[in-house]
Amino acid sequence: MSIFNRPHYTSEITNFIEELRQKKPTLEAEQRAGRALLWDKQLDRSQLDEYGEARVPQQPYVYQTRSD
């Protein structure tokens, strides 16, 4: 049998995902809406700059008490 004439293989996981997409066609839109809700945020660059300026540098060894 030639490698070009073999039947096309799909894994169980691929079959499951394709079946899930057929059963619930709105799945991808719901996933995108959930991602937008939690992750896709507009950041205010001026606030990020202020946060960076207000940051206190960490000591080289965190658990050592200051001697000054």
CYANA upper distance limits for C-alpha pairs under 8 A (distance plus 0.5 A):
  1 MET  CA      5 ASN  CA      7.29
  1 MET  CA      6 ARG  CA      7.66
  2 SER  CA      6 ARG  CA      7.31
 10 THR  CA     14 THR  CA      6.67
 10 THR  CA     15 ASN  CA      7.18
 11 SER  CA     15 ASN  CA      6.79
 12 GLU  CA     16 PHE  CA      6.57
 13 ILE  CA     17 ILE  CA      6.69
 14 THR  CA     18 GLU  CA      6.66
 15 ASN  CA     19 GLU  CA      6.56
 16 PHE  CA     20 LEU  CA      6.56
 17 ILE  CA     21 ARG  CA      6.65
 18 GLU  CA     22 GLN  CA      6.77
 19 GLU  CA     23 LYS  CA      6.72
 20 LEU  CA     24 LYS  CA      6.52
 21 ARG  CA     25 PRO  CA      5.83
 21 ARG  CA     26 THR  CA      8.46
 21 ARG  CA     27 LEU  CA      7.19
 26 THR  CA     30 GLU  CA      6.73
 27 LEU  CA     31 GLN  CA      6.70
 28 GLU  CA     32 ARG  CA      6.74
 29 ALA  CA     33 ALA  CA      6.67
 30 GLU  CA     34 GLY  CA      6.67
 31 GLN  CA     35 ARG  CA      6.68
 32 ARG  CA     36 ALA  CA      6.63
 33 ALA  CA     37 LEU  CA      6.67
 34 GLY  CA     38 LEU  CA      6.89
 35 ARG  CA     39 TRP  CA      5.94
 35 ARG  CA     40 ASP  CA      7.01
 36 ALA  CA     40 ASP  CA      5.10
 36 ALA  CA     41 LYS  CA      7.71
 37 LEU  CA     41 LYS  CA      8.45
 43 LEU  CA     48 LEU  CA      8.32
 44 ASP  CA     48 LEU  CA      6.99
 45 ARG  CA     49 ASP  CA      6.74
 46 SER  CA     50 GLU  CA      6.81
 47 GLN  CA     51 TYR  CA      6.66
 48 LEU  CA     52 GLY  CA      6.74
 49 ASP  CA     53 GLU  CA      6.75
 50 GLU  CA     54 ALA  CA      6.68
 51 TYR  CA     55 ARG  CA      6.82
 58 GLN  CA     62 VAL  CA      7.65
